[in-house]
């Protein structure tokens, strides 16, 4: 069967994502096309490889046997190929980068611009996600490098490199009664906040300090948060690195938080146990250099 290699690759992605729709998104295929490829593989092998259910798919006993063998074999092949590519200093190809939403506004643009200037022939895909989702993408080798808050990295499958620490500020509408304050003690005020969902690291930081007890609304992106705070003349808590120009566009301003002290460490992560691809190594070097310039 001439397509067996391709179909085994598809099978591994389905097994790792746990759903046909999720695998189709990762592979940039239609779900129907992916399902057809899986059916062809199952017919060729003579065994059903997955049990389908409402939440996705699960490996059958035959599927588990095939997954264990194929995963090890392809990991060895991929690792060997990657090592050879690293030795040659690859300047073309594709780099998949996952980052938390706030960094896409003030850190990643600088990194990407520098990287693309050095490797103009490389195709870069940037995924904006929550910290836990960034970690999962790197764990599953669906992203080659990720940028997250370190508290989200509770995984033995990734290596992390510290980049910088950032402080959180209160962001309010310019017409807010507290907009002119030089600083604020949030322990003395029960302010309604626009917040990220509970699985976001920034939300968990607020929960740890009991600052989200009066959450006015939940949003999943920084852009939506800024727009909502602007329209409602409300407030939110964001990293100090968010550019003032972005805030000004939404008629927002910053008030420093005197207490509690809210800080987060930003790290870069890569998949542990396999050579880091040359392009990801270059991006990490650029990130570290940029961080050094920020702190000098």
C-alpha positions, 0 to 999 in steps of 0.5 A, a space after each residue: 500500500 503506497 500511502 501507508 507512511 502518510 496514513 500512519 502519520 495521520 493516525 498518530 496525530 488523531 491518537 494524540 489529539 483524541 478527536 478527528 476534528 482536532 486532528 483535522 485542524 492541526 493537519 489543515 485537512 477536512 474532517 471528511 478527508 481525514 476520516 477517509 484516510 483512517 478508514 483506508 488504513 483500518 481496512 488495510 490493517 484489518 482492525 478498527 483502530 479507534 472507538 468513536 464517541 461523543 467526546 472524540 475517539 479512543 484507541 482500541 487494543 489494536 490501535 494501542 499496539 500500532 500507536 506504541 510501535 509507530 510513535 517510537 519508530 517515527 520519533 526515531 526517524 524524525 529525531 535523526 532527520 532533525 539532527 541532520 538538519 541542525 548540523 546543516 544550519 537550515 535556513 528554510 522551512 516552517 516554524 510554529 510559534 505559540 504565545 500567550 495573548 498579551 505577549 503578541 502586543 509587545 514582545 513577539 512583534 520584535 522577536 518575529 521581525 528580527 527572526 524574519 529579517 534573518 530567515 526571510 525564506 522561513 514560513 512562521 505560524 504564530 498561535 495566540 493561546 492561554 498559557 496551558 494551551 501553549 504548553 499543550 501545543 509544545 508537548 504534542 509537538 504542534 508548536 516548535 517553541 512557546 512563550 508562556 508564564 512559568 507557573 503554567 509549566 508543570 510538565 516533564 515534557 518541556 524545557 523552559 528558559 527564563 526570559 524576563 519578569 513583568 509587573 501587572 498594572 490596573 488599566 482603567 478608562 481615562 474618565 474613571 474617578 481613579 484614572 488620576 491616581 498615582 497608585 492604588 491598593 487593591 486590597 482596599 478596593 473591591 473593583 469589578 474587573 474584566 478578566 480572562 477565563 479561569 484557566 488563564 494564568 493571569 486569571 489564576 493570579 487574580 484568584 490567588 489574591 482574591 481579586 476576581 471576586 467581583 468579575 464583571 465579565 470574562 473574555 478570551 483575548 486581550 483585544 476583546 478585553 481592551 474594547 470592553 473596558 473602554 466601552 463600559 468604562 471599567 477596569 482590568 489588570 494587565 502586564 506593564 509591557 502592553 504599549 501605551 499607544 494600544 491603551 490610548 487607542 481605547 481611551 485607557 490609561 494605567 494606574 500602578 498597583 501598590 499592593 498586592 505586588 503582582 508579578 509574573 515570569 515569562 519563559 520560552 519552552 521547547 519539547 524535551 527529549 528531542 533536538 531543538 530544531 535550528 529555527 527554534 534555537 535561533 528564535 530563542 537566541 533572538 528572544 534572549 538577546 531582546 530581553 537583555 536589550 530590554 533590561 540594559 
